[in-house]
């Protein structure tokens, strides 16, 4: 008993001090019991956040041993094949970090794997947000912040990848320099200011180091804080279901449930990345050797998140480079790098606003869409994913050619066409699949679910018995709101149809909502049921009743 | 339960899902049935199950402690003499201990939350981001009042000069970056190759006698004296050359280039005209050069013109000759810029 009171006393003391100095009671009252909804897909953002924290922790460790300098030194470490070679301090210290520091190699590998997981989790998290419509009002700005973070994550990854100054990363820098040189008018100047003169020079390593460990992480950390702040003030979205509405959030309290779940999940993510790093080597810089601009390794591949840009560069035909009036415009590089990044970022940032124009919907949305209930959006998303994956595949065209014994020229030619054809097909097919799934939902809501029981009727006909849905089961299938094109709806809130904007808005609305499947209404269910119950006897048992309804249903369906 | 029912009824309908009665008393839309009845877990009703869960959590936390101890043991205990086996062993030992320590702690916490902490759904109510009309009016009034007090509208002189100062002050910041690098000048268009400079093997060094090159051979070449350059890598990034010997009749030199080869020996820049990777793969049979970065392919029999891939320009040719003793040397530098394109290249 006495220990209990001691604990209580200490807790009271700490609490009192925290409240006196920081107003802790208000913070606890406001936040501790905040409700968060539960769903596995909400953990994708958590993985992103946690891998960022892991990157900060392991990265700090690495800076204690890494030497950000291109100065020449003679390698004298324990890796025999490189003994006596002239290498940069950066490369030598990366090797020392890997071989002479206990746990150094592990930390480097945790850092590198965490970076790969970080970018991957960012992108999958964004896909989840996109396909469920979580970017809709009031979260558009947070979507934009997320997009900027994704771009910064890629830059952060690239600058870090460049620091060991090995042959592979040097080749990456060489390509980055070519991307900069291809920027019209100012390219050579930007390149010379970034590299402190000609490529590669001595300056890029300390500069990339500062960008990698200070500038970008600071900006990202600030944006992450804003991102999370928005999550708190908006409250988390939730999937539709019984009891879930636009006005509530159903779930579990931050303290103690999410403190344990989310806190525990951080350790799970850290543990799994440590496991991967313990067992799987990543970026073995000692095998590549120090950077030298004249040799290169066949099958050079960047980290996975740069693959799509590398693929775009590989697909672009060379004739798009234009020389005229004494100047060279390298569209063969500029388009698949700078332009495509700007285009993707532009599309990403503009999308929520574009969809808002199509729907003319200014209301807040906190219930997520089931992807099938937004067929055009889902189609566009899959189209974008297809485009991305094709570029990514192009980035490995040499590896594919090698493994599958195909001509690299044929693969490249195929991909050049496929890049435009397959995304279009993916859009149409996905949209049709979504509409099909919605029809299936309608059938299920109307006629109940298939039981797999086949019954033979007295006159010989075979039918499958359908079991009716409960109100709870049906709700998920019928809860959504359907959008109709503005043309057929008398929308007073839409733009004036005589203006250019109004016409654009109506065309966009037609593109989005012309093909649609409306959710089942109670009247339809009633009609379906009364049809099925024709001739049914009041004396029937409940089971018989159900069966009868289902029979009627399947007769309407198949008869 | 009362709270939950309230959620279904009073708050059940968001905008657009308003319940409207259609004809004949049938609703136009379904009504939100409210939260399903809560299902209790084993541990909520069966004290035995709860104790079992408690033990499982404790076991996981003990495993985590063991993992933490093992990390220390692996760092101190695994002999670290720098041999590859020991590095590998140490990395695995520390990493797997870390996994145990972190993962078991994480799973323990999550298991605790899932089995023993209350799992009945609770409800928070949302508020619209947009303020009420009164709040918005008040905010506008405050801003108007503040603007009035500042007098910015009444004093255009201050307003305009403020805009001017605000626009101008960040611009000088850009100029602080002036000395981050020199201006490009002609650095991108020139290499260290000059007339009479000898070709040497890369990386072993040593001049190359034309007669030593067999048919079909290929040699990586740097100009003699490159090791004495101040910025070796910068020089190498532009001066790298590939030397190949083909049947002389296979070569189709253009006008002005007839004497740039020596007896079927040709020298081309090794730096890809696309993005500057070394064009290091030579296919002897087809006489094609392939860049491993983006697969631009150059045909050596046609002055290294691009026959496939994203590059536009042919690899620049280095005119070569032999001296009196038969060693290969440059007739001149490159006649055009090597490497990736840039705006001023022309």
Boltz contact constraints between the chains, C-beta under 6 A:
constraints:
  - contact:
      token1: [A, 35]
      token2: [B, 122]
      max_distance: 6.0
  - contact:
      token1: [A, 35]
      token2: [B, 124]
      max_distance: 6.0
  - contact:
      token1: [A, 78]
      token2: [B, 82]
      max_distance: 6.0
  - contact:
      token1: [A, 102]
      token2: [B, 75]
      max_distance: 6.0
  - contact:
      token1: [A, 102]
      token2: [B, 80]
      max_distance: 6.0
  - contact:
      token1: [A, 103]
      token2: [B, 94]
      max_distance: 6.0
  - contact:
      token1: [A, 105]
      token2: [B, 91]
      max_distance: 6.0
  - contact:
      token1: [A, 106]
      token2: [B, 91]
      max_distance: 6.0
  - contact:
      token1: [A, 106]
      token2: [B, 94]
      max_distance: 6.0
  - contact:
      token1: [A, 106]
      token2: [B, 95]
      max_distance: 6.0
  - contact:
      token1: [A, 138]
      token2: [B, 129]
      max_distance: 6.0
  - contact:
      token1: [A, 174]
      token2: [B, 276]
      max_distance: 6.0
  - contact:
      token1: [A, 175]
      token2: [B, 275]
      max_distance: 6.0
  - contact:
      token1: [A, 178]
      token2: [B, 275]
      max_distance: 6.0
  - contact:
      token1: [A, 178]
      token2: [B, 276]
      max_distance: 6.0
  - contact:
      token1: [A, 178]
      token2: [B, 340]
      max_distance: 6.0
  - contact:
      token1: [A, 181]
      token2: [B, 340]
      max_distance: 6.0
  - contact:
      token1: [A, 181]
      token2: [B, 342]
      max_distance: 6.0
  - contact:
      token1: [A, 184]
      token2: [B, 343]
      max_distance: 6.0
  - contact:
      token1: [A, 185]
      token2: [B, 343]
      max_distance: 6.0
  - contact:
      token1: [A, 187]
      token2: [B, 342]
      max_distance: 6.0
  - contact:
      token1: [A, 187]
      token2: [B, 343]
      max_distance: 6.0
  - contact:
      token1: [A, 188]
      token2: [B, 184]
      max_distance: 6.0
  - contact:
      token1: [A, 188]
      token2: [B, 342]
      max_distance: 6.0
  - contact:
      token1: [A, 192]
      token2: [B, 181]
      max_distance: 6.0
  - contact:
      token1: [A, 192]
      token2: [B, 184]
      max_distance: 6.0
  - contact:
      token1: [A, 193]
      token2: [B, 180]
      max_distance: 6.0
  - contact:
      token1: [A, 193]
      token2: [B, 181]
      max_distance: 6.0
  - contact:
      token1: [A, 196]
      token2: [B, 181]
      max_distance: 6.0
  - contact:
      token1: [A, 197]
      token2: [B, 181]
      max_distance: 6.0
  - contact:
      token1: [A, 197]
      token2: [B, 182]
      max_distance: 6.0
  - contact:
      token1: [A, 198]
      token2: [B, 187]
      max_distance: 6.0
  - contact:
      token1: [A, 198]
      token2: [B, 234]
      max_distance: 6.0
  - contact:
      token1: [A, 199]
      token2: [B, 237]
      max_distance: 6.0
  - contact:
      token1: [A, 200]
      token2: [B, 233]
      max_distance: 6.0
  - contact:
      token1: [A, 235]
      token2: [B, 126]
      max_distance: 6.0
  - contact:
      token1: [A, 242]
      token2: [B, 33]
      max_distance: 6.0
  - contact:
      token1: [A, 242]
      token2: [B, 35]
      max_distance: 6.0
  - contact:
      token1: [A, 242]
      token2: [B, 36]
      max_distance: 6.0
  - contact:
      token1: [A, 243]
      token2: [B, 7]
      max_distance: 6.0
  - contact:
      token1: [A, 243]
      token2: [B, 8]
      max_distance: 6.0
  - contact:
      token1: [A, 243]
      token2: [B, 34]
      max_distance: 6.0
  - contact:
      token1: [A, 243]
      token2: [B, 35]
      max_distance: 6.0
  - contact:
      token1: [A, 245]
      token2: [B, 11]
      max_distance: 6.0
  - contact:
      token1: [A, 245]
      token2: [B, 12]
      max_distance: 6.0
  - contact:
      token1: [A, 245]
      token2: [B, 14]
      max_distance: 6.0
  - contact:
      token1: [A, 246]
      token2: [B, 14]
      max_distance: 6.0
  - contact:
      token1: [A, 247]
      token2: [B, 11]
      max_distance: 6.0
  - contact:
      token1: [A, 247]
      token2: [B, 126]
      max_distance: 6.0
  - contact:
      token1: [A, 248]
      token2: [B, 7]
      max_distance: 6.0
  - contact:
      token1: [A, 248]
      token2: [B, 11]
      max_distance: 6.0
  - contact:
      token1: [A, 248]
      token2: [B, 123]
      max_distance: 6.0
  - contact:
      token1: [A, 248]
      token2: [B, 125]
      max_distance: 6.0
  - contact:
      token1: [A, 249]
      token2: [B, 124]
      max_distance: 6.0
  - contact:
      token1: [A, 250]
      token2: [B, 121]
      max_distance: 6.0
  - contact:
      token1: [A, 250]
      token2: [B, 123]
      max_distance: 6.0
  - contact:
      token1: [A, 256]
      token2: [B, 117]
      max_distance: 6.0
  - contact:
      token1: [A, 257]
      token2: [B, 113]
      max_distance: 6.0
  - contact:
      token1: [A, 257]
      token2: [B, 117]
      max_distance: 6.0
  - contact:
      token1: [A, 260]
      token2: [B, 109]
      max_distance: 6.0
  - contact:
      token1: [A, 260]
      token2: [B, 112]
      max_distance: 6.0
  - contact:
      token1: [A, 260]
      token2: [B, 113]
      max_distance: 6.0
  - contact:
      token1: [A, 261]
      token2: [B, 110]
      max_distance: 6.0
  - contact:
      token1: [A, 261]
      token2: [B, 113]
      max_distance: 6.0
  - contact:
      token1: [A, 263]
      token2: [B, 109]
      max_distance: 6.0
  - contact:
      token1: [A, 264]
      token2: [B, 106]
      max_distance: 6.0
  - contact:
      token1: [A, 264]
      token2: [B, 109]
      max_distance: 6.0
  - contact:
      token1: [A, 264]
      token2: [B, 110]
      max_distance: 6.0
  - contact:
      token1: [A, 267]
      token2: [B, 102]
      max_distance: 6.0
  - contact:
      token1: [A, 267]
      token2: [B, 105]
      max_distance: 6.0
  - contact:
      token1: [A, 267]
      token2: [B, 106]
      max_distance: 6.0
  - contact:
      token1: [A, 268]
      token2: [B, 103]
      max_distance: 6.0
  - contact:
      token1: [A, 268]
      token2: [B, 106]
      max_distance: 6.0
  - contact:
      token1: [A, 270]
      token2: [B, 102]
      max_distance: 6.0
  - contact:
      token1: [A, 271]
      token2: [B, 99]
      max_distance: 6.0
  - contact:
      token1: [A, 271]
      token2: [B, 102]
      max_distance: 6.0
  - contact:
      token1: [A, 271]
      token2: [B, 103]
      max_distance: 6.0
  - contact:
      token1: [A, 271]
      token2: [B, 106]
      max_distance: 6.0
  - contact:
      token1: [A, 274]
      token2: [B, 95]
      max_distance: 6.0
  - contact:
      token1: [A, 274]
      token2: [B, 98]
      max_distance: 6.0
  - contact:
      token1: [A, 274]
      token2: [B, 99]
      max_distance: 6.0
  - contact:
      token1: [A, 275]
      token2: [B, 99]
      max_distance: 6.0
  - contact:
      token1: [A, 277]
      token2: [B, 95]
      max_distance: 6.0
  - contact:
      token1: [A, 278]
      token2: [B, 92]
      max_distance: 6.0
  - contact:
      token1: [A, 278]
      token2: [B, 95]
      max_distance: 6.0
  - contact:
      token1: [A, 278]
      token2: [B, 96]
      max_distance: 6.0
  - contact:
      token1: [A, 293]
      token2: [B, 233]
      max_distance: 6.0
  - contact:
      token1: [A, 293]
      token2: [B, 236]
      max_distance: 6.0
  - contact:
      token1: [A, 293]
      token2: [B, 237]
      max_distance: 6.0
  - contact:
      token1: [A, 294]
      token2: [B, 236]
      max_distance: 6.0
  - contact:
      token1: [A, 294]
      token2: [B, 240]
      max_distance: 6.0
  - contact:
      token1: [A, 294]
      token2: [B, 278]
      max_distance: 6.0
  - contact:
      token1: [A, 296]
      token2: [B, 277]
      max_distance: 6.0
  - contact:
      token1: [A, 296]
      token2: [B, 278]
      max_distance: 6.0
  - contact:
      token1: [A, 296]
      token2: [B, 280]
      max_distance: 6.0
  - contact:
      token1: [A, 296]
      token2: [B, 292]
      max_distance: 6.0
  - contact:
      token1: [A, 298]
      token2: [B, 292]
      max_distance: 6.0
  - contact:
      token1: [A, 300]
      token2: [B, 292]
      max_distance: 6.0
  - contact:
      token1: [A, 300]
      token2: [B, 293]
      max_distance: 6.0
  - contact:
      token1: [A, 313]
      token2: [B, 294]
      max_distance: 6.0
  - contact:
      token1: [A, 314]
      token2: [B, 294]
      max_distance: 6.0
  - contact:
      token1: [A, 316]
      token2: [B, 310]
      max_distance: 6.0
  - contact:
      token1: [A, 318]
      token2: [B, 306]
      max_distance: 6.0
  - contact:
      token1: [A, 318]
      token2: [B, 310]
      max_distance: 6.0
  - contact:
      token1: [A, 318]
      token2: [B, 311]
      max_distance: 6.0
  - contact:
      token1: [A, 318]
      token2: [B, 312]
      max_distance: 6.0
  - contact:
      token1: [A, 321]
      token2: [B, 312]
      max_distance: 6.0
  - contact:
      token1: [A, 326]
      token2: [B, 346]
      max_distance: 6.0
  - contact:
      token1: [A, 327]
      token2: [B, 343]
      max_distance: 6.0
  - contact:
      token1: [A, 328]
      token2: [B, 341]
      max_distance: 6.0
  - contact:
      token1: [A, 328]
      token2: [B, 345]
      max_distance: 6.0
  - contact:
      token1: [A, 330]
      token2: [B, 341]
      max_distance: 6.0
  - contact:
      token1: [A, 332]
      token2: [B, 310]
      max_distance: 6.0
  - contact:
      token1: [A, 332]
      token2: [B, 312]
      max_distance: 6.0
  - contact:
      token1: [A, 363]
      token2: [B, 15]
      max_distance: 6.0
  - contact:
      token1: [A, 364]
      token2: [B, 128]
      max_distance: 6.0
  - contact:
      token1: [A, 408]
      token2: [B, 295]
      max_distance: 6.0
  - contact:
      token1: [A, 409]
      token2: [B, 308]
      max_distance: 6.0
  - contact:
      token1: [A, 471]
      token2: [B, 33]
      max_distance: 6.0
  - contact:
      token1: [A, 472]
      token2: [B, 33]
      max_distance: 6.0
  - contact:
      token1: [A, 472]
      token2: [B, 36]
      max_distance: 6.0
  - contact:
      token1: [A, 475]
      token2: [B, 33]
      max_distance: 6.0
  - contact:
      token1: [A, 478]
      token2: [B, 30]
      max_distance: 6.0
  - contact:
      token1: [A, 481]
      token2: [B, 16]
      max_distance: 6.0
  - contact:
      token1: [A, 521]
      token2: [B, 28]
      max_distance: 6.0
  - contact:
      token1: [A, 522]
      token2: [B, 26]
      max_distance: 6.0
  - contact:
      token1: [A, 522]
      token2: [B, 27]
      max_distance: 6.0
  - contact:
      token1: [A, 522]
      token2: [B, 30]
      max_distance: 6.0
  - contact:
      token1: [A, 523]
      token2: [B, 26]
      max_distance: 6.0
  - contact:
      token1: [A, 526]
      token2: [B, 26]
      max_distance: 6.0
